[in-house]
Amino acid sequence: MVAQQIVNGLMLGAIYMLVAVAFTLAIGVLNFLNFSLPGLFMAGGMLAFGLMKAGWPFLLAAAGALAAAAFISLLVERFAYRPMQGGDPEVPLVSSLGFLVLLENLMLVQFGSDQQAFPALLPDLNLRLGGLVIGYAQLASLLLSLGIVAALSFVLAKTSAGRRIRTVAESRETALLMGIDIARLVPQLFVASAALAALAGILFAVNYQQVSPFMGEGVGFKGVAAMIVGGMGSIWGAVLGGLLIGLAEVVSISFIGADVVNITVYGLLLLILIVRPQGLMGRAPSREKL
């Protein structure tokens, strides 16, 4: 039973991992805690559900949901982030929170407040290893999440685009002196983080076969917690943090009770911050950059 719950925790952690990486891109490069990301997580799952309900096949519905999330992220960048550059840093944060509330209420009007059942894409298809049962949808989600993060890490470390991103993360002034087009790069980063969050929402819907207008709030907070646990600005730290948060949540539900899940998750966050304030893979004293 313990081994099965560990497996289940890792599968849930794959969802938190993508959300944490999305937050890491925003924080590590733009120094911006983008609170619209939980809304984009929700929009990914809800829009995929709505398009499938309208008769679209899953892959087209998922692509449509990702495209919509990318477009919304450009609106966030244009109206919440760009006009506030050089001003009070709290204003873009509050503006992005406004987008979260707006997205939730738009979905509430369209689909209602009730939890909706997402169609089962791979019903009753499980991989059995000894006494462990692993759903193919969950396994595919974990492998896809790890593959995307590995590809992102490679791009950041080995390509010219990644070098430009890391330069902006280190110093905008240096990036400008080197001729990097920051005005073009920033919207691309918004789209990338939105795509990660929306994909996480789609995978959550596929794995747990449920969506609702408020599904992003709890996941968003745990994504931030995973980012902090792993180390601010560290891509692989976000991966580790997401997996640990997923494990803590599932094990807590199984052995202690669902009522104390948040106590366990955020207690773990507090403990790690006390023992290692920079996070498990962060660097002290300054924030690790991408």
N, C-alpha and C positions, 0 to 999 in steps of 0.2 A: 504493500500500500504506500509506503514511503517513497519507493522508487517511482511509482505511478504518479504521485503528486509532484515529484521533482520534474518529471516529463511534462506534466500539465503546466507547471510553473514556467518552464522554459518556453513553451508554446505561447503562453500569455505574454511572457517577457519580450517575445519577438515584436509584438504590437507596441509595447512601451518603448522598445528600442528605437523604432522608426520615429516615433514622436519625439523622443529625446534627441535624436540626431538632427531632426528638423529644428528644434530649439537651439541646438548647439551651433548650427550654421548661422542662425540669427544673432546669437550672443557672441560667438567666437569671431565673426567677421564684422558685423554691423553694430555690435554692442547694443542690441535692441531686443528686449524681451517681447516677442511678438505674440500677444494674447489672442490674435485671430486664429492661431494654429489649431486650438481645440475646436473652433468653429469649422475650420476646413477639414479636420478629421471627421466631424459629424456630417459635413456636406458630402464628403466622399461616399460614406455609407448610405446616406439618405438619397442622394441623387442617383446612385447606382440602383438602389431599390426602386425609385420612382420610374427610371427609364426601363428597367426590367418589367415593371408593372404595366408600362405602356407597350410592351411587346418587343423591346430590344433584346437581342442575345447578350449574354453576360459580358463578353469581351468588349462589345461595342458600348454597353452601358458603363463599364468600368472606364473605358477610354473617354467617354463623354463626361463622366464625373471628374476625372483628372483634368480634362481641358477646362471645365467650369471652375475647378479649384485654382488652376493657374491664372485664369482671368480675374477671379476674385482677389488673388494675391497681388496682381498688378494694380487693382483699385486700392488695396491697402497701402501699397508702396506709394502710389500717386497722391492719395488724399490724407493718409495718416503719417507717413514717414518723411516723404520728400519735403513738404512745406515747413516742417519743423526742424530741419537741419540747422544747427548753430543756435537753436533756442533752448528752451527748458527741456531736458531729456525726459521728464515725466509725461510730457504732453503726448508724444507718439504712443507711449504705453497705454494711456487712457483712451486714445483714439482707436487703437487696435482692439481694446476691450469693447468699445462701442460696436465694432464690426462683429465681434463674437455674439453680442446680444442681438444685433440685427439679423444675423444668419439664423440664430435659434428661433427667433420669432417668425421669420419668413417660412421656415420649415414647419413651425407650429401651425401657421395659417394654412399651408398647403396640405399637410398630412395629419394634423391633429396631434394631441398630446399623448395619445396612447402608444405604447410600444408596438412596433410592427414586426411581423414575422418575415424574415428574409428567406427567399427560396433556397432549399437545400441543393447545392450543386453536385456534391459527392455523397449522397446518402448511404450510410452504412458501409462505407469503404474504409476499413481500418487495417493497419499493419500490426501484426501480433508478433512480439519478440519475447519469448518466454511467457511470463505473466503480464507483460506490459501491453497496453493497447494504445496505439498512436493513430489518430485520424490522418488520412492522406491530405486533407485540406490543411490541417494544422502543420504537418510536416512540410508541405509545399510552402506555406507561409513563412516558416522559420528559415528554410533554405533560401527563399526569395529575398527575405529581409537581410540575411547575412551576405548574400551575393551583391545586393545593391549597396550595402555599406562598404564591402570590400572594393567594389568598383569606384565608389566615391572617394575612398581613401587613396586608391591608386591615382585617380585624377588629381587630387590635391597634392600628392607627393611627387608625381612623375611627369606631369604635363605642364605646358606653358600656361594654360588656363589656371591650373592649380597654383602655380607660382604667383600669378597675378592676384589670386584670391588671398594667398598667404601674405603677400605684400600689403594689401589693403588691411588685412587683419592686424598686421604689426604697426603700420603707420600710414594713415591716409595722406599725410603731407609727402612722405617718401614716394608713395604710389603716384601722386600727381606729378612730382618731379621726374619720375621715370616714364611719364607719358601714358599711364594706364587710364583708360576711359572708365572712371568710376560711375558716371551717370548711366553707362550701359551695363556695367557689371552688377550693380545693386539690384535692378529688376530681375536679372537672371537668378540671383541668389534667392530672391523672394519666391520665384516660380519653383526653384528646386526644393526649398523647404516646404512649400505648399504641396508639391507633388508627393513628398515623403509622408506628410500628415494625412493627405487624402487617401493615399495608398494604404496606410495603416487603418484608416476607417473602413475601407473596402474589405481588407483582410479580416478585420474584426467582425464585420457583418457576415462574411462567408463562414468563418469559424464558429461563431456563436449564434448565427441565424436569427439575429434580432437587430433592429435599429430604432432610434428614437431621436427627437429633436435635441435632447439634452445629454446624449451619449458622450459628447466630447468633454464635458466639464471634469468629471472624475479622472478620465484618461489624461487630460491636459495637465492636471496637478501632478499626477504620478509621472508623467513625462518630464516635467520640470524637476521633480524629486530625483528621477533617474539620472538626469543630466548633472545635478549637483553631487549625487553619490559618486558618479564616475569621475567627475572632475570637469569644471567649467572649461569649455573650449576644446575638449578632447573627444574626437569621434569614437575611438574604441572605448574610451571611458563611458560614453553614453550607451554603448552596446552593453558593457558590463553592468552599468547601473540599471538598465532596462531589464536585463535578465534577473538580476538580484531582486528588484522590486516585484517582478512577476512571481518569482519563487516565494518571496516573503508573503505575498497576498494569498497564493494558493495553499501554501502550507498552513497559514493562519486560519483560513476558512476550514480546512480539513481537520485540524487538530485542536483548535481553540474555539472557533466559532466566527460566523460572519459579522457579528456585532463589533468585533475588535479588530477588523481588518485595517482600518485607518490608523488605529493605535499602533499596530505592528509595523505598518509601512512607514509612517512618519516618525515612529520611535527609532526605527533603523536609520532613517535619515539623520535624526538628531544625534544618535550614537556615533555615526561615522563623522559627522561634523565636529563632534567633541574630540574624537580620537585623531582624526586627520582632516583638518578644516579645508584643505585644498581638494578633497575628494580622493578616491582610490587611485586614480591615474593622473591627477592634476599635479602641477608643479608650484611649489611655494617659492617666494611669496607672491609673485605676479601671476596673473591668469595665463594659462597655457594657450598659445595661439595655434590656429590650424596650420 
